[in-house]
Amino acid sequence: MARSGRSPRSLETIKSEDPTKVCSECGSKDIEYSNEEFYCKKCGLVLD
């Protein structure tokens, strides 16, 4: 199998890629990452 040349990304890298995540439900920027999901700490909405 051929590799695409990408290096594996760490969880820290992925979490810090988009620091401007905003909840589409309440507009809060207080986004947390837990159990492999991003969610809004204010209203609890799970984000993509």
TAJOTA-V619061 format. One record per residue. N is the residue number from 1. NEAR is the number of other ideal C-beta (glycine too) atoms within 8 Angstrom. D_LAST is the distance of its C-alpha to the last C-alpha in Angstrom with 2 decimals. Layout:
<<N;NEAR;D_LAST> <N;NEAR;D_LAST>>
This chain:
<<1;2;29.58> <2;3;28.97> <3;5;26.48> <4;4;24.46> <5;3;25.65> <6;5;22.38> <7;3;22.71> <8;4;20.38> <9;5;17.89> <10;6;18.12> <11;5;15.56> <12;6;17.12> <13;8;16.64> <14;8;12.92> <15;7;12.57> <16;6;14.94> <17;6;13.71> <18;4;11.93> <19;5;13.96> <20;5;13.55> <21;9;10.10> <22;8;11.08> <23;15;10.23> <24;5;10.58> <25;7;12.69> <26;8;15.19> <27;6;14.86> <28;11;15.03> <29;8;14.36> <30;8;14.86> <31;13;11.53> <32;8;12.16> <33;7;11.06> <34;5;12.64> <35;3;12.98> <36;2;10.48> <37;8;7.56> <38;9;6.92> <39;12;8.62> <40;14;11.08> <41;8;14.56> <42;8;16.30> <43;8;15.07> <44;7;12.90> <45;10;9.87> <46;6;6.89> <47;11;3.80> <48;2;0.00>>
